[in-house]
Amino acid sequence: MALTAMPVRSAVSRGLSVIAPKSRCAQATTAFGSTLSFLEQRPTRSSALFYSATRKFDDKLDFSRGDHIQVEIVRFGRLGASVEVIARSHREEDLINEDEPAIAEGLILQKEIHYFREKRNGLDVIVGEILPAFVENVREVPVMRRGEEMSGEIRTKLDICLRPPGGVAKAMGLAEEIMEKLQESPDGFINVGDKSSPGDINKMFPGASKGAFKKAVSLLFKNGKVIPSPDRVSLASKSK
């Protein structure tokens, strides 16, 4: 399933005209209409960041690997983008209200940002943007204060990805991308195959490893949709 980002809300800093929605749901409705729309930046919520970051041991956040979430970009760092979780699904109606604290906080690694940027033709991810995402890992980190022992508090941190986690899920998603490329090709084939270099595969399918590509092609072959070869993949229907 191809993911489409909702538009950003930090147009003010770029000198662009903005539309100020009344709520996240109103924003999301506008967002799905145009990826390139720019909306006003949401007010800073320092209390929300504290609320989402520190909780008691008996109040752990219930997240699992693969959960669908929506996140808002808060800031960028060396490792990637720090985000707030603002919905526990990809549905626009599940976005929390502007005055509610964030559900959790997490990090999107640079490699995922690069993948997503390439997926939408180089359009960069910026602060204030809302993205559909997935939970990749949940970490519960004890809070240590200087000169103090653990106080019974934990910091819940989510590792977040912008595509379904796990080899099988990624292969299925990549299989859809391969079929799209094949159907767009007038000749019904693409010029990458089992013996292609990782660089050539990644150039055609940004963020895809050679292993994931081979799994995706194998899945399509087993379903009778493609004919693989060392240097290309062809639609089975075109080969008959």
C-alpha positions as CSV (number, residue, x, y, z in Angstrom):
1,M,0.0,0.0,0.0
2,A,1.5,3.3,-1.0
3,L,1.5,5.9,1.8
4,T,0.7,9.5,1.1
5,A,1.8,12.2,3.5
6,M,-0.5,14.8,4.8
7,P,0.8,18.3,4.1
8,V,2.8,20.4,6.4
9,R,1.7,23.2,8.8
10,S,4.9,25.3,8.9
11,A,4.3,27.4,5.8
12,V,4.6,30.6,7.9
13,S,8.4,30.1,8.2
14,R,8.6,29.8,4.4
15,G,6.6,32.9,3.6
16,L,3.8,31.0,2.0
17,S,0.1,31.8,2.3
18,V,-1.6,29.4,4.7
19,I,-5.0,28.0,5.6
20,A,-5.6,27.7,9.3
21,P,-7.9,24.6,10.0
22,K,-10.1,24.5,13.1
23,S,-9.0,21.0,14.1
24,R,-6.8,18.1,13.1
25,C,-9.7,16.4,11.4
26,A,-10.4,19.5,9.4
27,Q,-6.7,19.7,8.5
28,A,-6.6,16.0,7.6
29,T,-9.6,16.4,5.2
30,T,-7.7,19.2,3.5
31,A,-4.5,17.3,3.6
32,F,-5.7,14.3,1.6
33,G,-6.8,16.7,-1.2
34,S,-3.3,17.9,-2.0
35,T,0.1,16.8,-0.8
36,L,1.6,20.2,-1.7
37,S,-0.9,22.3,0.4
38,F,0.8,24.2,3.2
39,L,-1.0,24.8,6.5
40,E,-0.2,26.9,9.5
41,Q,2.1,25.5,12.1
42,R,0.4,24.1,15.3
43,P,1.2,25.9,18.6
44,T,4.0,24.4,20.6
45,R,2.9,22.0,23.4
46,S,5.7,21.6,25.9
47,S,3.3,20.0,28.4
48,A,2.3,17.4,25.8
49,L,5.9,16.5,25.2
50,F,6.4,15.9,29.0
51,Y,3.2,14.0,29.3
52,S,4.1,11.6,26.4
53,A,7.7,11.2,27.6
54,T,7.4,10.2,31.2
55,R,5.0,7.7,32.8
56,K,4.8,5.4,35.8
57,F,5.8,1.8,35.5
58,D,2.1,0.7,35.8
59,D,1.0,3.1,33.0
60,K,2.9,1.7,30.1
61,L,1.9,2.6,26.6
62,D,0.3,-0.4,24.8
63,F,2.0,-0.4,21.4
64,S,3.0,-3.4,19.3
65,R,5.2,-3.9,16.3
66,G,3.3,-3.1,13.1
67,D,0.7,-0.9,14.7
68,H,-0.7,1.8,12.3
69,I,-0.1,5.3,13.7
70,Q,0.1,8.9,12.5
71,V,2.9,11.1,13.6
72,E,3.8,14.8,13.5
73,I,7.4,15.9,12.8
74,V,8.7,17.9,15.8
75,R,12.4,18.4,15.0
76,F,15.3,16.9,13.1
77,G,18.5,15.5,14.6
78,R,21.6,13.5,13.6
79,L,19.8,10.2,13.8
80,G,16.5,11.3,12.1
81,A,13.2,13.0,12.9
82,S,11.7,13.2,16.4
83,V,7.9,12.9,16.2
84,E,4.8,12.9,18.3
85,V,2.2,10.2,17.8
86,I,-1.2,11.9,17.2
87,A,-3.3,8.9,16.1
88,R,-3.4,5.2,16.6
89,S,-4.5,4.4,13.0
90,H,-4.2,5.8,9.5
91,R,-7.8,7.2,9.7
92,E,-8.1,11.0,9.7
93,E,-11.1,10.8,12.1
94,D,-8.8,9.3,14.8
95,L,-6.4,12.3,15.0
96,I,-6.4,13.7,18.5
97,N,-7.6,17.3,19.1
98,E,-5.1,20.2,19.1
99,D,-5.5,20.7,22.9
100,E,-4.8,17.0,23.7
101,P,-1.3,15.8,24.7
102,A,0.5,13.6,22.3
103,I,-0.1,9.9,22.7
104,A,3.6,9.1,22.6
105,E,6.9,10.2,21.1
106,G,9.3,8.4,18.8
107,L,12.1,8.6,16.2
108,I,12.1,8.0,12.4
109,L,15.6,7.1,11.3
110,Q,17.3,8.9,8.4
111,K,17.0,5.9,6.1
112,E,13.2,5.9,6.4
113,I,13.1,9.7,5.7
114,H,15.3,9.1,2.6
115,Y,13.0,6.3,1.4
116,F,9.9,8.4,1.9
117,R,11.4,11.5,0.2
118,E,12.3,9.4,-2.9
119,K,8.9,7.8,-2.9
120,R,7.3,11.3,-3.5
121,N,9.8,12.5,-6.1
122,G,12.2,14.4,-3.8
123,L,9.6,16.4,-1.8
124,D,11.3,16.8,1.6
125,V,9.8,16.1,5.0
126,I,9.7,19.1,7.2
127,V,8.7,20.2,10.8
128,G,4.9,20.2,11.3
129,E,4.2,17.5,8.7
130,I,1.8,14.7,9.5
131,L,2.7,11.2,8.2
132,P,1.1,7.8,8.3
133,A,3.6,5.4,9.9
134,F,4.1,2.1,11.6
135,V,5.5,1.1,15.0
136,E,8.8,-0.9,14.4
137,N,9.9,-1.3,18.0
138,V,8.8,-0.3,21.5
139,R,11.4,0.6,24.1
140,E,10.8,1.3,27.8
141,V,13.7,3.2,29.3
142,P,14.0,3.9,33.0
143,V,14.3,7.6,33.9
144,M,17.4,8.4,35.8
145,R,17.8,11.9,37.4
146,R,21.2,13.3,38.3
147,G,22.1,12.3,41.8
148,E,19.0,10.2,42.2
149,E,18.1,6.6,41.9
150,M,15.3,5.4,39.6
151,S,12.0,7.0,40.7
152,G,9.6,4.3,39.3
153,E,9.2,6.3,36.0
154,I,9.9,5.1,32.5
155,R,10.3,6.8,29.2
156,T,8.5,5.1,26.4
157,K,10.2,5.5,23.1
158,L,9.0,4.2,19.7
159,D,11.1,3.3,16.8
160,I,9.0,4.4,13.8
161,C,9.1,3.4,10.2
162,L,7.2,4.8,7.2
163,R,6.5,1.3,5.6
164,P,5.3,-1.9,7.1
165,P,8.0,-3.5,9.3
166,G,9.3,-7.0,8.8
167,G,10.7,-8.8,5.7
168,V,7.4,-10.3,4.5
169,A,5.4,-7.1,4.9
170,K,8.2,-5.1,3.1
171,A,8.3,-7.7,0.3
172,M,4.5,-7.5,-0.2
173,G,4.7,-3.7,-0.4
174,L,7.6,-3.8,-2.8
175,A,5.7,-6.4,-4.9
176,E,3.0,-3.8,-5.4
177,E,5.6,-1.2,-6.5
178,I,7.1,-3.7,-9.0
179,M,3.7,-4.4,-10.5
180,E,3.0,-0.7,-10.8
181,K,6.3,-0.2,-12.7
182,L,5.6,-3.2,-15.0
183,Q,2.1,-2.0,-15.8
184,E,3.4,1.4,-16.6
185,S,6.1,0.0,-19.0
186,P,5.0,-0.1,-22.6
187,D,7.0,-3.3,-23.1
188,G,5.8,-4.9,-19.9
189,F,9.3,-5.3,-18.3
190,I,11.8,-3.5,-16.1
191,N,15.5,-3.6,-16.5
192,V,16.5,-5.0,-13.1
193,G,16.6,-8.7,-12.1
194,D,18.2,-11.3,-9.8
195,K,21.7,-10.4,-10.9
196,S,21.3,-6.6,-10.8
197,S,23.5,-4.7,-8.4
198,P,22.0,-3.4,-5.2
199,G,22.6,0.2,-6.5
200,D,20.6,-0.4,-9.7
201,I,17.7,-1.9,-7.7
202,N,17.7,0.9,-5.2
203,K,17.8,3.5,-8.0
204,M,14.5,2.1,-9.4
205,F,13.0,1.3,-6.1
206,P,14.3,3.7,-3.4
207,G,14.9,2.2,-0.1
208,A,14.7,-1.4,-1.4
209,S,17.4,-3.9,-0.6
210,K,18.4,-6.6,-3.0
211,G,17.1,-9.2,-0.6
212,A,13.7,-7.5,-0.4
213,F,13.6,-7.2,-4.2
214,K,14.3,-10.9,-4.7
215,K,11.6,-11.8,-2.1
216,A,9.1,-9.6,-3.8
217,V,9.9,-11.0,-7.3
218,S,9.6,-14.5,-5.9
219,L,6.2,-13.8,-4.4
220,L,5.0,-12.4,-7.7
221,F,6.4,-15.4,-9.6
222,K,4.7,-17.9,-7.3
223,N,1.4,-16.0,-8.0
224,G,2.0,-16.3,-11.7
225,K,2.3,-12.5,-12.3
226,V,5.9,-12.2,-13.5
227,I,8.7,-14.0,-15.3
228,P,12.1,-13.3,-13.6
229,S,15.4,-13.4,-15.4
230,P,19.0,-12.3,-14.4
231,D,18.7,-8.8,-15.7
232,R,15.0,-8.0,-16.0
233,V,11.5,-8.9,-14.7
234,S,8.6,-9.2,-17.2
235,L,4.9,-9.4,-16.8
236,A,3.7,-13.0,-17.3
237,S,0.8,-11.8,-19.4
238,K,3.2,-10.1,-21.9
239,S,5.3,-13.3,-22.1
240,K,2.6,-15.5,-23.4
